[in-house]
């Protein structure tokens, strides 16, 4: 009898708890809906439409998908460049950031100076940093080639050479490695010192201490750096676009429209192609298809990395 009497009160309490929980979640739910859910649904919708941002969209079925996947000549180079940057740039940034973090944590004096010196380039605006790099690596007037030539090294053409344009972008990304350095420094300083002391008692060298003590402790941070690096590089746009435009030497006056990817489409990425299609050629449907392809690849790579991480954890257990 008491149970039946308390049932309405328990239901009201449970409803209040659900409403309270929903209230706490509401800022995230609103942000997710406005900035992710609705744009994703709209992108899927417009991928099946012919829409030039002026006239009302008209349904065209899979025509945009066939155009992008079968007929667009620049889709292959843009996808290759993007995946190349994902593999090379992310790997080198993680290795370089971890190496700098290890070096700075081992410094006995002047830690603040070195930490600041390595972190400051990361604070430079992307456009300003790219402009400076294009100037420094200019094959005709840049000081880098002058220095290399003075010591007998044949300097490349950097951003003006299709073979060196993407490696030059990688060098630019390594120059601004301060964000990963700080993250890895925090992870390295968080490794229990007792484990290092135990390894010293066992006679372990530097390599074995890193392999069996440091690496297992910082593996989650490395995975975080890889996943976020993949997502960010999949959206790589500003530096490649600015470097290509500056290296081309074309005057950027009012109304000037330059196809991205100089030289010879070697710096063309999928985000640049999305912008070119959507806002220069007003082909919104094809741009949405490219966005969805990029989203699917990013999700697949991220899922693969997370499953790989989960498999390694299961194997360790």
C-alpha positions in Angstrom: 0.0 0.0 0.0 2.8 2.4 0.9 4.6 1.6 -2.3 1.5 2.5 -4.5 1.1 5.7 -2.5 4.7 6.8 -3.1 4.7 5.8 -6.8 3.4 9.3 -8.0 5.9 11.1 -5.8 8.8 8.9 -7.2 7.7 9.6 -10.7 7.6 13.3 -10.1 11.1 13.2 -8.5 12.4 11.2 -11.5 10.9 13.7 -13.9 12.5 16.6 -12.0 15.8 14.9 -12.1 15.5 14.4 -15.9 14.5 18.1 -16.3 17.5 19.2 -14.2 19.8 17.0 -16.1 18.4 18.3 -19.4 18.9 21.9 -18.1 22.6 21.3 -17.4 23.0 19.7 -20.8 21.1 22.4 -22.7 24.1 24.7 -23.5 25.9 21.7 -25.1 22.7 20.5 -26.8 22.0 24.0 -28.3 25.7 24.4 -29.4 25.7 20.9 -30.9 22.4 21.5 -32.8 23.3 24.9 -34.1 27.0 24.4 -35.0 27.1 20.7 -35.9 23.7 19.0 -36.3 22.0 21.6 -38.5 25.1 22.3 -40.7 25.6 18.6 -41.3 22.0 18.0 -42.2 22.0 21.1 -44.5 25.2 19.8 -46.2 23.6 16.4 -46.9 20.5 18.2 -48.3 22.4 20.5 -50.6 24.7 17.7 -51.8 21.6 16.4 -53.8 20.6 19.9 -55.0 21.7 22.3 -57.7 22.1 25.6 -55.9 24.1 28.7 -56.9 23.2 30.7 -53.8 20.9 32.9 -55.9 18.1 30.8 -57.3 16.1 28.3 -55.2 17.8 24.9 -55.0 16.5 22.2 -57.4 16.8 18.4 -56.8 19.4 16.7 -59.1 19.9 13.4 -57.4 23.4 12.0 -57.5 24.6 14.3 -60.2 26.8 16.3 -57.8 28.3 13.1 -56.4 29.1 11.7 -59.9 30.7 15.0 -60.9 33.0 15.2 -57.8 33.9 11.5 -57.7 34.2 10.8 -61.5 34.6 14.0 -63.5 36.3 16.7 -61.3 40.0 16.7 -62.4 41.3 18.5 -59.3 39.6 16.2 -56.8 42.4 13.5 -57.0 45.3 16.0 -56.5 43.5 17.8 -53.7 42.7 14.6 -51.9 46.3 13.3 -52.3 47.8 16.5 -51.0 45.5 16.5 -48.0 46.2 12.9 -47.1 50.0 13.5 -47.7 49.9 16.4 -45.2 47.9 14.3 -42.8 50.4 11.5 -42.8 53.7 13.5 -43.0 52.8 16.7 -41.1 51.0 15.0 -38.2 53.7 12.4 -37.8 56.5 14.9 -37.8 54.7 17.3 -35.6 54.1 14.6 -32.9 57.7 13.4 -33.1 59.2 16.9 -33.1 56.9 18.2 -30.4 57.7 15.2 -28.2 61.4 15.6 -28.8 61.4 19.3 -27.9 59.3 18.5 -24.8 61.9 15.9 -23.8 64.8 18.3 -24.3 63.2 21.2 -22.4 62.3 19.0 -19.4 65.9 17.8 -19.2 67.3 21.4 -19.2 68.8 22.2 -15.8 68.7 26.0 -16.1 66.9 28.5 -18.3 63.8 26.3 -18.6 61.5 29.4 -18.8 63.6 30.9 -21.6 63.6 27.8 -23.8 59.9 27.1 -23.1 59.0 30.7 -24.1 61.3 30.6 -27.1 59.7 27.5 -28.5 56.2 28.5 -27.7 56.2 32.1 -29.0 56.1 31.1 -32.8 52.8 29.2 -32.1 51.3 32.6 -31.1 52.0 34.2 -34.5 48.9 34.6 -36.7 48.8 31.9 -39.5 48.8 34.5 -42.3 51.7 36.5 -40.8 53.8 33.4 -40.2 53.2 32.1 -43.7 54.1 35.5 -45.2 57.3 35.5 -43.2 58.2 32.0 -44.3 57.5 32.7 -48.0 59.9 35.7 -47.7 62.6 33.7 -45.9 62.4 30.9 -48.4 62.1 33.0 -51.5 64.5 31.4 -54.0 65.6 34.8 -55.4 65.7 37.2 -52.5 65.3 35.0 -49.4 68.1 34.9 -46.8 67.8 31.1 -46.3 68.9 30.3 -49.9 71.7 32.9 -49.6 73.0 31.2 -46.5 72.8 27.7 -48.0 74.5 28.9 -51.2 77.3 30.5 -49.2 78.2 27.1 -47.7 78.0 25.2 -51.0 74.5 23.7 -50.7 72.3 23.9 -53.7 69.1 25.4 -52.3 65.7 24.3 -53.6 63.0 26.6 -54.9 60.8 25.8 -51.9 57.2 27.2 -52.4 57.9 27.7 -56.1 58.8 24.0 -56.7 56.0 21.4 -56.8 58.3 18.9 -55.2 59.2 21.2 -52.3 56.0 23.1 -51.8 54.4 20.6 -49.4 57.6 20.0 -47.4 57.9 23.8 -47.0 54.4 23.8 -45.5 55.6 21.0 -43.1 58.6 23.2 -42.1 56.2 26.0 -41.4 54.1 23.7 -39.2 57.2 22.5 -37.3 58.2 26.1 -36.6 55.0 26.6 -34.7 55.3 23.5 -32.6 54.8 25.2 -29.3 51.3 23.9 -28.7 52.4 20.3 -28.8 55.5 21.0 -26.9 53.5 22.4 -23.9 51.1 19.4 -24.0 54.0 16.9 -24.1 55.9 18.7 -21.3 52.9 18.5 -19.0 52.6 14.8 -19.8 56.3 14.1 -19.3 56.4 16.0 -15.9 53.4 13.9 -14.8 55.2 10.6 -15.1 55.8 9.2 -11.6 59.4 9.7 -10.5 59.3 6.5 -8.5 59.2 4.6 -11.7 62.3 6.2 -13.0 64.0 5.5 -9.7 63.0 1.8 -9.9 64.3 1.7 -13.5 67.6 3.2 -12.3 67.9 0.5 -9.7 67.4 -2.1 -12.4 70.2 -0.6 -14.4 67.9 0.6 -17.3 69.4 3.0 -19.8 67.8 6.1 -21.3 66.2 4.1 -24.2 64.7 1.5 -21.9 63.4 4.1 -19.5 61.7 5.8 -22.3 60.4 2.6 -23.8 59.0 1.0 -20.6 58.4 4.0 -18.3 57.8 7.2 -20.3 56.0 5.9 -23.3 53.3 3.9 -21.5 52.5 6.9 -19.4 52.2 9.4 -22.2 50.5 7.2 -24.8 47.1 8.7 -24.2 48.5 12.2 -24.8 50.2 11.0 -28.0 46.9 9.6 -29.2 45.2 12.9 -28.3 47.9 14.8 -30.3 47.5 12.4 -33.3 43.7 12.6 -33.4 43.5 16.3 -33.0 46.3 16.7 -35.6 44.5 14.6 -38.1 41.3 16.6 -37.7 43.1 19.9 -37.9 45.1 18.9 -41.0 42.0 17.6 -42.8 40.9 21.3 -42.5 44.2 22.7 -43.7 43.5 25.8 -45.6 45.0 29.2 -44.7 48.7 28.5 -44.8 48.5 26.6 -48.1 46.4 29.2 -49.8 48.5 32.2 -48.6 51.8 30.5 -49.5 50.5 29.6 -53.0 49.2 33.1 -53.7 52.4 34.8 -52.4 54.8 32.5 -54.2 52.9 32.9 -57.5 53.8 36.6 -57.5 50.4 37.6 -58.8 49.2 41.0 -57.5 46.1 40.6 -55.4 44.1 43.6 -56.4 40.3 44.1 -55.9 38.3 41.5 -57.7 41.3 39.3 -58.4 40.4 35.6 -58.5 43.3 33.1 -58.3 42.9 29.4 -58.5 44.5 27.9 -55.4 47.2 25.2 -55.5 50.3 27.0 -56.9 52.6 25.6 -58.1 50.9 23.0 -60.3 48.2 22.2 -57.8 50.9 20.9 -55.4 49.5 22.9 -52.4 45.8 22.4 -53.3 43.9 20.8 -50.4 40.3 19.7 -50.2 39.2 22.7 -48.0 40.6 25.0 -50.7 38.6 23.2 -53.4 35.5 23.4 -51.2 35.9 27.2 -51.0 36.7 27.5 -54.7 33.6 25.6 -55.7 31.2 27.1 -53.2 32.2 30.8 -53.1 34.0 31.4 -56.4 32.2 29.1 -58.8 28.9 29.1 -56.8 28.5 25.3 -57.1 27.2 24.7 -53.6 26.1 21.2 -54.3 29.6 19.9 -55.4 31.1 21.8 -52.5 28.8 20.0 -50.0 29.8 16.7 -51.6 33.5 17.5 -51.0 32.7 18.5 -47.4 30.9 15.2 -46.8 33.8 13.2 -48.3 36.3 15.0 -46.1 34.1 14.5 -43.1 33.7 10.7 -43.8 37.5 10.3 -44.3 38.2 12.2 -41.0 35.7 10.1 -39.1 37.1 6.9 -40.6 40.7 7.8 -39.7 39.7 8.9 -36.2 37.7 5.7 -35.6 40.6 3.6 -36.8 43.0 5.3 -34.5 40.7 5.0 -31.5 40.0 1.3 -32.2 43.7 0.7 -32.5 44.2 2.5 -29.2 41.5 0.4 -27.6 43.0 -2.8 -29.1 46.4 -2.0 -27.6 44.9 -1.4 -24.2 43.1 -4.7 -24.3 46.3 -6.4 -25.3 48.1 -4.8 -22.3 45.4 -6.0 -20.0 
